[in-house]
Amino acid sequence: MTHEILADQVDYYRCRAGEYDVTAYGDVAAFRARIARLVAIMRPAGRVLEMACGTGLWTEALAGWADTVVAIDAAPEMVATARGRVRSGNVRFEVADVFSWTTEHRFDVIFFAAWLSHVPMSRLEQFWQMLRRPLAEGGRVLFVDEPIDVREKEAYVPGMDEIVERRLNDGRAFRVVKNFIDPEAFRARLLELGWACEIRRDGIDLVYGEARLAS
Ligand SMILES: C[S@@+](CC[C@H](N)C(=O)[O-])C[C@H]1O[C@@H](n2cnc3c(N)ncnc32)[C@H](O)[C@@H]1O
């Protein structure tokens, strides 16, 4: 079941790529300014890995702070849009699945926006375990996502806690995982998994966090 949903999730974003920026962010120029502000707070310096980069809106801001950015996403259509948008010479894009991608490189920062909430609960431990290897000593995991407060925006499939139905502009329906972030509960869960984490709010609709391996 999880495997099917994860595949559906990639299909959904492949098909949504052309309409993503407007349907996700509405006023893209205004959201870009918000991205720039949040990234400036998080200060992603050094070697940065961005997971699930989408259309590259966050990537372009990361590129301004980082020495280098490797940005991966499973949807080739998303990566094509991101490549067209982000021309900085310090960014390299790759089409890759977060759950199977491996690298020999180490990163000072691993960043993801609007990705954590798409990780099924059954894969959460594996996902955070997987982040340990590419993270340089003393490195940080930075994330931005949506808080539990805005849960009502989604149409949960009856009887399924973490699966929602999404529709594209043309009416096609897909099922994706959506686990909104409850900051306190999530912080406690990460601590169980060996990560010390701080989560802050930005407005009512976003949270951003920084996690480090607990000593
Ligand atoms: C909500 S979008 C976020 C995009 C971008 N980070 C942003 O905040 O605008 C989720 C992204 O996850 C990507 N994605 C979905 N499943 C993935 C997987 N298994 N591996 C890598 N990327 C995946 C999708 O293609 C999509 O670009």
The ligand as an SDF file (V2000), in Angstrom:
LIG
                    3D

 27 29  0  0  0  0  0  0  0  0999 V2000
    5.0240   19.6870   -2.2540 C   0  0  0  0  0  0  0  0  0  0  0  0
    6.2500   19.4910   -3.4900 S   0  0  0  0  0  0  0  0  0  0  0  0
    7.5490   20.5110   -2.7910 C   0  0  0  0  0  0  0  0  0  0  0  0
    8.4450   21.0760   -3.8430 C   0  0  0  0  0  0  0  0  0  0  0  0
    9.4020   22.1610   -3.3270 C   0  0  0  0  0  0  0  0  0  0  0  0
   10.2770   21.6440   -2.3060 N   0  0  0  0  0  0  0  0  0  0  0  0
    8.6210   23.3250   -2.7990 C   0  0  0  0  0  0  0  0  0  0  0  0
    8.5450   23.4730   -1.5600 O   0  0  0  0  0  0  0  0  0  0  0  0
    8.0590   24.0680   -3.6040 O   0  0  0  0  0  0  0  0  0  0  0  0
    6.8360   17.8620   -3.1880 C   0  0  0  0  0  0  0  0  0  0  0  0
    7.9450   17.4490   -4.1230 C   0  0  0  0  0  0  0  0  0  0  0  0
    8.3670   16.1380   -3.7580 O   0  0  0  0  0  0  0  0  0  0  0  0
    8.7180   15.4440   -4.9310 C   0  0  0  0  0  0  0  0  0  0  0  0
    8.6970   14.0190   -4.6230 N   0  0  0  0  0  0  0  0  0  0  0  0
    7.6170   13.2410   -4.3810 C   0  0  0  0  0  0  0  0  0  0  0  0
    8.0140   12.0000   -4.0690 N   0  0  0  0  0  0  0  0  0  0  0  0
    9.3760   11.9990   -4.1310 C   0  0  0  0  0  0  0  0  0  0  0  0
   10.3830   11.0270   -3.9000 C   0  0  0  0  0  0  0  0  0  0  0  0
   10.0530    9.7740   -3.5490 N   0  0  0  0  0  0  0  0  0  0  0  0
   11.6750   11.3640   -4.0590 N   0  0  0  0  0  0  0  0  0  0  0  0
   12.0070   12.6370   -4.4310 C   0  0  0  0  0  0  0  0  0  0  0  0
   11.1110   13.6080   -4.6510 N   0  0  0  0  0  0  0  0  0  0  0  0
    9.8080   13.2930   -4.4880 C   0  0  0  0  0  0  0  0  0  0  0  0
    7.6930   15.8830   -5.9260 C   0  0  0  0  0  0  0  0  0  0  0  0
    8.0800   15.6330   -7.2560 O   0  0  0  0  0  0  0  0  0  0  0  0
    7.5530   17.3610   -5.5920 C   0  0  0  0  0  0  0  0  0  0  0  0
    8.4330   18.1370   -6.3590 O   0  0  0  0  0  0  0  0  0  0  0  0
  1  2  1  0
  2  3  1  0
  2 10  1  0
  3  4  1  0
  4  5  1  0
  5  6  1  0
  5  7  1  0
  7  8  2  0
  7  9  1  0
 10 11  1  0
 11 12  1  0
 11 26  1  0
 12 13  1  0
 13 14  1  0
 13 24  1  0
 14 15  1  0
 14 23  1  0
 15 16  2  0
 16 17  1  0
 17 18  1  0
 17 23  2  0
 18 19  1  0
 18 20  2  0
 20 21  1  0
 21 22  2  0
 22 23  1  0
 24 25  1  0
 24 26  1  0
 26 27  1  0
M  CHG  2   2   1   9  -1
M  END
$$$$
